[in-house]
C-alpha cells in the first residue's frame, strides 16, 4: 500500500511514532529490528523480549543502537520508553502490559508463546502482527474473534508468502478478475527431511535446523496455505495440494481449468526457477472485450490470467503490516470466520507407543493441509500442536495422527484456545 509511506512520514514529522514491541530476537527478529531502526520513519521499536536476553541486546546492537537497558517490570519498561531508551527483557508479558506500546510483533514461530502473547496483547488493546504461521493457521480464527471484540487488529505479516499473495488477491479482485487460485512458489519438497539432513544448509544460512526442515518437508508450506485459505474462503483440491512442477510460474495456467478451480483453491508451484520465489494469484474473467485487452498487454488469451510477485522479503515488508493495522485498522490478512482448512500431523516414520512427537521440522511428523471439515470429522491432531504429544499406540509411516492417538501436554493455553475455537465454530 503506497499510502502507508506518507502516513508514516507524517507521524515522523509530528514526533509521534508508532511504538512497537517485538517478541522474538532470532534470525527474523534481528532482521526486523535492523529494518525498523535503520529504514522506517514514523515507527520506533521501543522494546524486545526474548528468552535469551543477550539475543535481544544483540539485535539492537546490530542495528546500531547502544542505549539499551534491561527491564524487569512494567514501570521500568514504561520509564525506558518515555526516556527514549531501548528496552530488553526476558518477560514478553511486560510488552503486552506497557501502556506506551501501540503494537506487538510476534516473531517467535512458537504456538504456545504466541498464544500467550496474543491473548495478553488483545486484553490490553494492542494490535498484533504475526510472523507465526503455527499460531495463525491453528487458532487464528478464534484469536480474530477475540481481537474483534476488543477492537484491535490481528494480522499475519506482509513479506511472508501469505501476505504477499493476499496483497495480490486484493489487487486482482479490484481489477475485476475473480481470484480462483493462490499460493507460493516452492523450490524443493521432501516430506522426510529432518534436522540432520538440513543441518548443513541451516548452518550456511545461520538458521535453526528444525526451522529449515519445516520448510523442506512442506509443513510450513501447508500452514501458510491454510492461512491463505482461512483468509479467503478458498479450499484445497486434495490433501497436501497438487504442487505441479513448473519451469516458469506461468506454467501454472496449464495445470488447472476454471471449472476445476470452482470457487477457489490454494496450491503451490514446485521447482519454478523463474522467478524462484514469491507468490501468485490466478484470476478469471471471460468478458470478450477484456480478453482482447489482456491479450494486447501480453497477459494471455484467458479466461485465466496469472499475476505474481517474484520476491518475498519478510522482515523488510513486515513494518507495512504494523503500520496498516495501527494507522488504518487494515489487516494484511486475517481469518474471515470459521476455518476453511487445517494442517494435520502425519507420521514421518514408523512411530511407537510412548514416542514423544517433536513438532515442526522434527524427526517424527510432517504437516499436510486438508479441509477443516475433514480434519474435524476425523479428529486429526493439528501439526502445530504436535510438539511434546505422547503417542498411546503405534502409528505407521505416512499415517495421519488423531487426538485419540496421543496424550496432550498438560496446561497449554494453545490447546485451550483450540478447544474454544472448535466449540465456537461448531455453533456457527
N, C-alpha and C positions, 0 to 999 in steps of 0.2 A: 504494500500500500504506500504510494508515493506521498500521501498526505502526512504520514507519520513523521517524516524527517522535519517538516516545517513545524509541526506541533511540538516536537522535542526541542527544536531550536528556540521556539518561543518560551518554553519552560526554562531553558538555559538563560535567556535574556531576563526573565523575571526573577532569576535566582531561586527558583522553586523546582529543583529537580525531583524526578520520581525516585523515592528512596526504596532500595531493593535489598532484600536479604537472600543469600544463596545458601542452600543446604547441599553439601557435597563438594569436595575440592579435589576430585580425581581428575582424570585426563580431560574430560569435557568441562568440568567445573573450573579448572585453571584457564582453559581457553575462553570461557565466558567472562571470567574476571579480567583477563587481558583485553578482551574486546571492549567491555564497558568502560574500563578505566582509560583506555587509550583512544577510543573511537567515537563513543556515543555521547552526544551532548544531551543535556536535559535529563540525565539519569545518573544516579550515584549508587554504587554498590557499597552500602554502608556497613555490611556485616557478612561474615562467612561462618557457618557452623560445619564442623567436621569431626568425626570421632577421633581422628588423629590430628591433634591441634597443629602440629608442625606443617602439615599439608595445607592447612588454611593460611598459615603465615607465608608459606612458600608461594601460594597463589598470588597473594598481594605483592610480595617482593618481586616475582617475575614480571608483574605488571608495572613495576616502578614505584610502588607505594611503600614508604618506610615508616610512616607514622601509624603503626599498628599496635593496638592494645588488646590484651586478653581480658575478657569479662566473664563473670560467673553469676550475674544476677540481672534481672530486667532493668533495675535502676541504673546499674553500671553501664549496661548497653545503651540505654536511652541517653545517658550523660555523654558517652563517647560519640554518639551520633550527633547530638546537639553541639559538641565541640568540633565536629567535622573530622574526627579521628576514625580510622578504620578499625572495626572490632572483629575479633575472632573468639570463638567459643566451642566447647565440645557439646554444648546443650542446644539442640536445634529449637527446642520449645521457647527459648528466650527470644528468638527472632519472631516467632509467631505471636508472642505476647507483648512485644515492644510497641508502644503507642505511636512512635515516629518511624515506622516502616510501613510502606504502602503496599508492597507486593513481595511474594515469596517465589523463588525458583527452586524446584525440586530437581536436582541433578544427581540423585543417588542411584537410580536404577534398581532400588530395592523396594519391594512392595510393602513390607511391614513398616519400614521407616517412612515411606511415602504416605501410607495410610495415617500414621500418627501426625506427620507434619501437615498434611492436607486438612485433616479434621480440626487440628488446633488453629490453623490459619483461617479456615472458614468461620470458626467460632468467634474469632476476633476481628472479622470483617476485612480480611486481606485477600486480594486477588492472587491466584496461583497459576504459575506457568510450569508445565510438566515436561521434563526430559526424562520420563519414567514410563516407558511403554508397558512394563509389567503392571503398574498400578492402573493406568488408564484403560487398558484392554480388559482388565479383570473386574474392577469395581468402579471404573469411571462413571458409568451411568448413575450409580447411587450417589457418588460424590457430587455429580452435577445436580441432582435433586436437592442435596443439602446446600450447595452453593447458590442455587436459585432462590431458595428460601431465605438465605442470608443476604441476598442482593449483591453477591460478588461473582466474579468471573473465574471459572476454572477452565484452562485451555491446554491442549497439547501444543508443542512448540513448532513455529516456523523453522525451516532449515533442516529438520529431520524429514525423511521422505513423506510421512503422512501429512505434515504441514505444507510441504511443497505441493503435494498432489491436491490438497484441499484448496490452495490458492488457485491452482489451475482449474479445478472443478468449478469454482465460483466464477472465474473469468469465462470459461467455456459456456456456462449456463447463461451468463449475462449477454454473451454474443448471440444467443439464440440457438445454441446447439445443445441438445439434450445429452448430458453425460450418461454413458452406458457402461463404461469400463474405466477403472482407475487402478493405479498401482505403481510399483517401483521397478527399477532396473537392477537385477541381481546378477552379479558376476559369477558366483560359484555357489554350489549347494551340494552337501553330502550329509545326510541325516545322522551319520555315525561319528562325526568329528567330535573331539573332546579336548580337554585342556592339554593333554600330552601331545596330540597331533598338531595343535595350534601354538605350542609354546614358542617356537622359533619366530613365527610371524608376530606374535604378541610382543616378544622382546624387541624385535626390529622396530615396532611402532609404539613402544612404551605403553602397552595396554595389558590388561589382565587376561591370562589365557582363557579363563571361563567366559569372559565377555566376548572375546574373539570367536570362541567355539559356538556361542549362541547365535552369532551371525552366520557362521559356516553351516551349522546344522539346520538352519531355517526357522528356529524357534522365534527369534526376534522378528524375522520377516512375517511370520504368522500373527504375532502380537500386533505389529504395525498395520497389517492388513485388517485385523479385527477393529482397530481404532478407526480406520477409514470407513469400514462397513457401518459401524455404530454411529458415525457422524453423518452418514448419507442415506442410510436405509438399504444400501447395496448388500447383496449376499454373495455366495460362492457357487461356482459351477459344480464343484465336487470337493470332498475333503482334501485339504492340502493345496488346493488350486491346481491349475494346469501348468503354468510356468513354461510356455513354449520357448524353444531355442530360437534366438534371433541373432543374426549378424548385425543388423541395424534395427533400432527400435521401431522404425516404420513397418517392419515386417509383422508387427502385432496385428495390423489391419488384415492380414491374410489368414489369420488363425481363427477368427471368430466372425459370425454373422450377426446382423442386427436382430434377427429373430431369436438366435441363441441367447443373446445377452438380456433380452427382455427388459425388465425394469432396472437392471444394473448389477454388475458383478465387480468384485475386487479380484485382482490376479497380478501376476508379475511376468516380466520378460527375463529370461535366463540367458546370460552369456553375451548380451549385446555389447560388443566392443565400441560401437558408435551409438550413443555417446559414452557408454561405460558406467555411468552413474546418473542419478536423478530420478524423476518421477514423470508419469504420463497420465493423460486422460483421453479417452476416445469419446467424441461427441457425434450425435446422429442428427441429420437434417436432410430430408428428401425433397425439399422445395426446389422445383426445377430451375428457377432463375438463380437462387442462391447457390445451387450446384455449379452453375456456369461461372459465377464469381469465384468460387473456391478453386475451380479448375484454372482460371486465369491467374490466381495467386499461388499456383503450384502446390495446392493442398490435396490434390487428387480428385477423382471423379465422384466420390461419395457413394452412398449416403453416410458412410462412416469416415470420420476425419480424426487424425492423430494430432494432439497437442502435447508437447513435452518440454520439460526444463532439464537441460543437460548438466545440472550440478545440484548438490545439496550441501550446505555449509552450516551445520547445526549451531555451533557456538557463535558464528557471525550473524546468523539470522534470528536467533532466539530473542535478543532485545526488542525486535519488532513486535513479537507476540506480547511481551511485557507491556510495551507502550500501547498497543491496541487494547489490551484489557483495561489498563488504568485510565487512559485518556478517552476511549470511545466505547468502553464496555463491550468490545467486539472480540469474540473468541476466534483464534485461528482455526481450530476445530474442536468440537466437543460433542458428546453423545446427544442424539436427537431425543432419546427417551428410552424405551425398552431396548435391551441389547438385541442386535440382529445376528451377530456372530460371536464366537467364543474360540479360545485356543486350548485344546485339551492335551494332557500329558500322555505320551506313548513310550513304551519301554524301548530303550536304545540297545539293550542286550537282554539275554535271559536273566530275570531277576528272581531272587529267592525270598521266601517269607523271612521277615526280620531285617531285610535290607532297608537302609535309610536313603531316601531319594536326595540327590544333591542339587536339584534345581537347574536353573538356566545355564546352558553351556557346560553341563557336567558330564559324568560318565554313565548316568542311569536312564535319562529320558530326554526326549525332544518334544517340541510342540507342533501340533497341526491345527489349522483353522477348520471349523465346520460351522453349521448354523447353530444358533443359540437353542433352537427347539430340539435339535438332535442331541446336543450336549446335555440339555436338561432332562430329556426323556431317558437317556442312558446313565444319568448321574455321574458324568465324567468329571474327573479332577482337573481343574484349570492348571495349565502348565506353570503359571506364575505363582501358584500356591503349593507347588510340589516340594519345595525346599523343606527338608527335615521331616517329611512324612515317612512313617514306618509301614512297610508292607505287612499285611496279615496273611498273604498267600503268595505262591509263586506266580510270576507274570512272564509269559514267553515274550521273546523279542518281537517288536513291532505290534504289540497288543496295547490298545488303549487302557488306561488306568482309571478306575472309578473310585468314588468316595467309599464304596463298600470294600475296596481292596486295601484301604490304608487307615492308620490312626493319625489324626492331625496333631501337630504340636499344641500344647495347652496354652491358652491365653492370648492368642494373636488377635490383634484388632482387625487385621485384614480379613480373617475368617468371619468375624462378627459382621463386618460390613457386607461381605459376600452373602451371608445368610440373610441379612436385611434386604439386600438387593433382590435375591431370589423371591422372598416373600412379597416385597413391594410390587414387583412387576408381574407376579403371578395373579395379582388382583386387577392389573391394568387391562 
